[in-house]
Amino acid sequence: MQGSRLYVGNLDYSVSGEQLKELFSKYGEVVKADIIQGKGFGFVEMANPESAEKAKTGLNETEFEGRKLRIDEARPPKPKSFGGGFGSSRGGYRSGGRGGYSSSRGGFNQKRGSRRRDNRRERGTRDRGY
């Protein structure tokens, strides 16, 4: 294990940081124990990677406060993306073919001379340039 920070998942919502710290202190010195409120998970930082590995193997899949814990090495947070806005690939005004307003699948900004216009010509209706 490279780091000494652990992800602790499937926690009961009533578990406090102090309870988590007490649980992990059996495997070494706990530097910090944080609970993410309302999410059912938290993070525990051990003093060194060896004690973190011991805690991970000793506590993973064990029952605590009526739930089976899931413990893994904490990963760095992903950078936040603000998708869905102008020019993004998640449905913004300048979407690249993913269902946005100017997509190539019949969006609002189709260019003149599109398939719709050609269909009118085949039916014999007058082309008004719509």
GROMACS elastic network, one bead per residue, 0.5 to 0.9 nm:
[ bonds ]
;  ai    aj funct       b0    kb
    1     4     6  0.77186   500
    1    49     6  0.62136   500
    1    50     6  0.75908   500
    1    52     6  0.79045   500
    1    53     6  0.62978   500
    1    73     6  0.76115   500
    2    49     6  0.63887   500
    2    73     6  0.85170   500
    3     6     6  0.81471   500
    3    45     6  0.89095   500
    3    46     6  0.89423   500
    3    48     6  0.76971   500
    3    49     6  0.54550   500
    3    52     6  0.78608   500
    3    73     6  0.72857   500
    3    74     6  0.80023   500
    4    44     6  0.83309   500
    4    45     6  0.57187   500
    4    46     6  0.52164   500
    4    47     6  0.67192   500
    4    48     6  0.54141   500
    4    50     6  0.77312   500
    4    51     6  0.76834   500
    4    52     6  0.52574   500
    4    53     6  0.78890   500
    4    73     6  0.77582   500
    4    74     6  0.84315   500
    5    43     6  0.68709   500
    5    44     6  0.57275   500
    5    46     6  0.61769   500
    5    47     6  0.88908   500
    5    48     6  0.88373   500
    5    49     6  0.80002   500
    5    52     6  0.70298   500
    5    72     6  0.89394   500
    5    73     6  0.63112   500
    5    74     6  0.55989   500
    5    75     6  0.85283   500
    6    42     6  0.84565   500
    6    43     6  0.55259   500
    6    44     6  0.51609   500
    6    45     6  0.61856   500
    6    46     6  0.78947   500
    6    52     6  0.70192   500
    6    55     6  0.89025   500
    6    56     6  0.76570   500
    6    71     6  0.67138   500
    6    72     6  0.57359   500
    6    75     6  0.84815   500
    7    41     6  0.74404   500
    7    42     6  0.61113   500
    7    44     6  0.66658   500
    7    45     6  0.89778   500
    7    70     6  0.79394   500
    7    71     6  0.55805   500
    7    72     6  0.52048   500
    7    73     6  0.57440   500
    7    75     6  0.80517   500
    8    11     6  0.72700   500
    8    35     6  0.89164   500
    8    40     6  0.87908   500
    8    41     6  0.55756   500
    8    42     6  0.52018   500
    8    43     6  0.57164   500
    8    44     6  0.72422   500
    8    60     6  0.87147   500
    8    69     6  0.67829   500
    8    70     6  0.57857   500
    8    72     6  0.67841   500
    8    73     6  0.87767   500
    8    74     6  0.85339   500
    9    40     6  0.64762   500
    9    42     6  0.65544   500
    9    43     6  0.85834   500
    9    68     6  0.87799   500
    9    69     6  0.59034   500
    9    71     6  0.61910   500
    9    72     6  0.83624   500
   10    13     6  0.89803   500
   10    39     6  0.89509   500
   10    40     6  0.56235   500
   10    41     6  0.59776   500
   10    67     6  0.66668   500
   10    68     6  0.66925   500
   10    69     6  0.54671   500
   10    70     6  0.61092   500
   10    71     6  0.89175   500
   11    14     6  0.82378   500
   11    15     6  0.68386   500
   11    39     6  0.85632   500
   11    41     6  0.54784   500
   11    42     6  0.78474   500
   11    64     6  0.77983   500
   11    65     6  0.79287   500
   11    66     6  0.89115   500
   11    67     6  0.65812   500
   11    68     6  0.79135   500
   11    69     6  0.65321   500
   11    70     6  0.84094   500
   12    15     6  0.56835   500
   12    40     6  0.60321   500
   12    41     6  0.83135   500
   12    64     6  0.82698   500
   12    65     6  0.65714   500
   12    66     6  0.75208   500
   12    67     6  0.66542   500
   13    16     6  0.83047   500
   13    37     6  0.74819   500
   13    38     6  0.64626   500
   13    39     6  0.74965   500
   13    40     6  0.55315   500
   13    41     6  0.84070   500
   14    40     6  0.89463   500
   14    65     6  0.87402   500
   15    18     6  0.83306   500
   15    19     6  0.64260   500
   15    20     6  0.72731   500
   15    35     6  0.79809   500
   15    40     6  0.87226   500
   15    65     6  0.77194   500
   16    19     6  0.52962   500
   16    20     6  0.64665   500
   16    21     6  0.87183   500
   16    34     6  0.83065   500
   16    35     6  0.67108   500
   17    20     6  0.50746   500
   17    21     6  0.60918   500
   17    22     6  0.85993   500
   17    32     6  0.86327   500
   17    33     6  0.54174   500
   17    34     6  0.54397   500
   17    35     6  0.56659   500
   17    42     6  0.83174   500
   17    44     6  0.89399   500
   18    22     6  0.61229   500
   18    23     6  0.85928   500
   18    33     6  0.73234   500
   18    34     6  0.87629   500
   19    22     6  0.51187   500
   19    23     6  0.61953   500
   19    24     6  0.87587   500
   19    33     6  0.89977   500
   20    23     6  0.50972   500
   20    24     6  0.62802   500
   20    25     6  0.85336   500
   20    33     6  0.64471   500
   20    34     6  0.81945   500
   20    35     6  0.83764   500
   20    42     6  0.87386   500
   20    44     6  0.77679   500
   21    24     6  0.53354   500
   21    25     6  0.59798   500
   21    30     6  0.63407   500
   21    31     6  0.86092   500
   21    32     6  0.73657   500
   21    33     6  0.55761   500
   21    34     6  0.87010   500
   21    44     6  0.74503   500
   22    25     6  0.52071   500
   22    26     6  0.73363   500
   22    30     6  0.84952   500
   23    26     6  0.63394   500
   23    27     6  0.84386   500
   23    59     6  0.89111   500
   23    64     6  0.89995   500
   24    27     6  0.57510   500
   24    28     6  0.71039   500
   24    29     6  0.80565   500
   24    30     6  0.67619   500
   24    33     6  0.89579   500
   24    44     6  0.79317   500
   24    46     6  0.83436   500
   24    52     6  0.88704   500
   24    55     6  0.64362   500
   24    59     6  0.83054   500
   25    28     6  0.51818   500
   25    29     6  0.56453   500
   25    30     6  0.57288   500
   25    46     6  0.86370   500
   25    55     6  0.87026   500
   26    29     6  0.81382   500
   26    55     6  0.80583   500
   27    30     6  0.85883   500
   27    46     6  0.89165   500
   27    51     6  0.58159   500
   27    52     6  0.76381   500
   27    53     6  0.89848   500
   27    54     6  0.61743   500
   27    55     6  0.53519   500
   27    58     6  0.81333   500
   28    46     6  0.69841   500
   28    47     6  0.72252   500
   28    48     6  0.83482   500
   28    50     6  0.87377   500
   28    51     6  0.52382   500
   28    52     6  0.77421   500
   28    54     6  0.83164   500
   28    55     6  0.78884   500
   29    45     6  0.89035   500
   29    46     6  0.59044   500
   29    47     6  0.54057   500
   29    48     6  0.81470   500
   29    51     6  0.76026   500
   30    33     6  0.72484   500
   30    44     6  0.71876   500
   30    45     6  0.60455   500
   30    47     6  0.59391   500
   30    51     6  0.89736   500
   31    44     6  0.76946   500
   31    45     6  0.54035   500
   31    46     6  0.53494   500
   31    47     6  0.57214   500
   32    43     6  0.80534   500
   32    44     6  0.57731   500
   32    45     6  0.50780   500
   32    46     6  0.71394   500
   32    47     6  0.89337   500
   33    42     6  0.74368   500
   33    43     6  0.58325   500
   33    45     6  0.63350   500
   33    46     6  0.87634   500
   34    41     6  0.88403   500
   34    42     6  0.54344   500
   34    43     6  0.52515   500
   34    44     6  0.63811   500
   34    45     6  0.87247   500
   35    38     6  0.88600   500
   35    39     6  0.84741   500
   35    40     6  0.78479   500
   35    41     6  0.61957   500
   35    43     6  0.65231   500
   35    44     6  0.87015   500
   36    39     6  0.58004   500
   36    40     6  0.68889   500
   36    41     6  0.58622   500
   36    42     6  0.52975   500
   36    43     6  0.81293   500
   37    40     6  0.70944   500
   37    41     6  0.79958   500
   37    42     6  0.84525   500
   38    41     6  0.84406   500
   39    42     6  0.83506   500
   43    74     6  0.74411   500
   44    52     6  0.87534   500
   44    74     6  0.88428   500
   45    48     6  0.84869   500
   45    52     6  0.77241   500
   46    49     6  0.71131   500
   46    50     6  0.87737   500
   46    51     6  0.64907   500
   46    52     6  0.55799   500
   46    55     6  0.88545   500
   47    50     6  0.86273   500
   47    51     6  0.71211   500
   47    52     6  0.78017   500
   48    51     6  0.57168   500
   48    52     6  0.64736   500
   48    53     6  0.89274   500
   49    53     6  0.61318   500
   49    54     6  0.86525   500
   50    53     6  0.51583   500
   50    54     6  0.63347   500
   50    55     6  0.87118   500
   51    55     6  0.61164   500
   51    56     6  0.85004   500
   52    55     6  0.51194   500
   52    56     6  0.60835   500
   52    57     6  0.86989   500
   52    73     6  0.84462   500
   53    56     6  0.50348   500
   53    57     6  0.62303   500
   53    58     6  0.83968   500
   53    73     6  0.86475   500
   54    57     6  0.53694   500
   54    58     6  0.58875   500
   54    59     6  0.83869   500
   55    58     6  0.50218   500
   55    59     6  0.57458   500
   55    60     6  0.79266   500
   55    71     6  0.86411   500
   56    59     6  0.55252   500
   56    60     6  0.56083   500
   56    70     6  0.89076   500
   56    71     6  0.58256   500
   56    72     6  0.65975   500
   56    73     6  0.80009   500
   57    60     6  0.57618   500
   57    61     6  0.89162   500
   57    71     6  0.83763   500
   58    61     6  0.86889   500
   58    62     6  0.80385   500
   59    62     6  0.53920   500
   59    63     6  0.83142   500
   59    69     6  0.71551   500
   59    70     6  0.81397   500
   59    71     6  0.71540   500
   60    63     6  0.87289   500
   60    68     6  0.80012   500
   60    69     6  0.57791   500
   60    70     6  0.53471   500
   60    71     6  0.50393   500
   60    72     6  0.78454   500
   61    68     6  0.53372   500
   61    69     6  0.51113   500
   61    70     6  0.57433   500
   61    71     6  0.76283   500
   62    67     6  0.80411   500
   62    68     6  0.52850   500
   62    69     6  0.56428   500
   62    70     6  0.80906   500
   63    66     6  0.60463   500
   63    67     6  0.51777   500
   63    69     6  0.60573   500
   64    67     6  0.53891   500
   64    68     6  0.62774   500
   64    69     6  0.66364   500
   65    68     6  0.84694   500
   71    74     6  0.88177   500
   72    75     6  0.88640   500
   74    77     6  0.88938   500
   75    78     6  0.86551   500
   77    80     6  0.86264   500
   78    81     6  0.88664   500
   82    85     6  0.70902   500
   82    88     6  0.86590   500
   83    86     6  0.87284   500
   83    88     6  0.61308   500
   83    89     6  0.73691   500
   83    90     6  0.57988   500
   83    91     6  0.82386   500
   83    92     6  0.81574   500
   84    87     6  0.81918   500
   84    88     6  0.59292   500
   84    89     6  0.71726   500
   84    91     6  0.54039   500
   84    92     6  0.50751   500
   84    93     6  0.87098   500
   84    95     6  0.89269   500
   85    88     6  0.57004   500
   85    89     6  0.85677   500
   85    90     6  0.76255   500
   85    91     6  0.74869   500
   85    93     6  0.74318   500
   85    94     6  0.89262   500
   86    89     6  0.88785   500
   86    91     6  0.84277   500
   86    93     6  0.53532   500
   86    94     6  0.62938   500
   86    95     6  0.80248   500
   87    90     6  0.86052   500
   87    91     6  0.84744   500
   87    92     6  0.56807   500
   87    93     6  0.61074   500
   87    95     6  0.60135   500
   87    96     6  0.83560   500
   88    91     6  0.68553   500
   88    92     6  0.55233   500
   88    93     6  0.79130   500
   88    94     6  0.68171   500
   88    95     6  0.59902   500
   88    96     6  0.79028   500
   89    92     6  0.67106   500
   89    94     6  0.77819   500
   89    95     6  0.50713   500
   89    96     6  0.57134   500
   89    97     6  0.79710   500
   89    98     6  0.67065   500
   89   100     6  0.82376   500
   90    95     6  0.66490   500
   90    96     6  0.83606   500
   90    98     6  0.65830   500
   90    99     6  0.80141   500
   90   100     6  0.74801   500
   91    94     6  0.77450   500
   91    95     6  0.53806   500
   91    96     6  0.82042   500
   91    97     6  0.84923   500
   91    98     6  0.60584   500
   91    99     6  0.56609   500
   91   101     6  0.73675   500
   91   103     6  0.88995   500
   92    95     6  0.51671   500
   92    96     6  0.88155   500
   92    98     6  0.89637   500
   92    99     6  0.85093   500
   92   100     6  0.54019   500
   92   101     6  0.69774   500
   92   102     6  0.87809   500
   93   100     6  0.57414   500
   93   101     6  0.51196   500
   93   102     6  0.63926   500
   93   103     6  0.87116   500
   94    97     6  0.88095   500
   94   100     6  0.66654   500
   94   101     6  0.68585   500
   94   102     6  0.59823   500
   94   103     6  0.76742   500
   95    98     6  0.60755   500
   95    99     6  0.69724   500
   95   101     6  0.69206   500
   95   102     6  0.64490   500
   95   103     6  0.61491   500
   96    99     6  0.80768   500
   96   100     6  0.74362   500
   96   102     6  0.80595   500
   96   103     6  0.63510   500
   96   104     6  0.82262   500
   97   100     6  0.67750   500
   97   102     6  0.77904   500
   97   104     6  0.57454   500
   97   105     6  0.71844   500
   98   103     6  0.66504   500
   98   104     6  0.87119   500
   98   105     6  0.87394   500
   99   102     6  0.79709   500
   99   103     6  0.57466   500
   99   104     6  0.83241   500
   99   105     6  0.73334   500
   99   106     6  0.87885   500
   99   107     6  0.74416   500
  100   103     6  0.53032   500
  100   104     6  0.89410   500
  100   107     6  0.68089   500
  100   108     6  0.87656   500
  101   106     6  0.85144   500
  101   108     6  0.53974   500
  101   109     6  0.65685   500
  102   105     6  0.83464   500
  102   106     6  0.77798   500
  102   108     6  0.59394   500
  102   110     6  0.65935   500
  103   106     6  0.64890   500
  103   107     6  0.50794   500
  103   108     6  0.80723   500
  103   109     6  0.78369   500
  103   110     6  0.78943   500
  104   107     6  0.65819   500
  104   110     6  0.74332   500
  105   110     6  0.87346   500
  106   109     6  0.80474   500
  106   110     6  0.64840   500
  107   110     6  0.59874   500
  110   113     6  0.86879   500
  110   114     6  0.68455   500
  111   114     6  0.60942   500
  112   115     6  0.89632   500
  112   117     6  0.77573   500
  112   129     6  0.74162   500
  112   130     6  0.73615   500
  113   116     6  0.78451   500
  113   117     6  0.59579   500
  113   118     6  0.70916   500
  113   129     6  0.83234   500
  114   117     6  0.56013   500
  114   118     6  0.66839   500
  115   118     6  0.51239   500
  115   119     6  0.63212   500
  115   120     6  0.89711   500
  116   119     6  0.52264   500
  116   120     6  0.67018   500
  117   120     6  0.52890   500
  117   121     6  0.67026   500
  117   127     6  0.71931   500
  117   128     6  0.89939   500
  117   129     6  0.77341   500
  117   130     6  0.74511   500
  118   121     6  0.52182   500
  118   122     6  0.64980   500
  118   123     6  0.89419   500
  118   127     6  0.89487   500
  119   122     6  0.51464   500
  119   123     6  0.64562   500
  119   124     6  0.88672   500
  120   123     6  0.51618   500
  120   124     6  0.63843   500
  120   125     6  0.55271   500
  120   126     6  0.73156   500
  120   127     6  0.69122   500
  121   124     6  0.51568   500
  121   125     6  0.59050   500
  121   126     6  0.70326   500
  121   127     6  0.68092   500
  122   125     6  0.77432   500
  124   127     6  0.88973   500
  127   130     6  0.77092   500
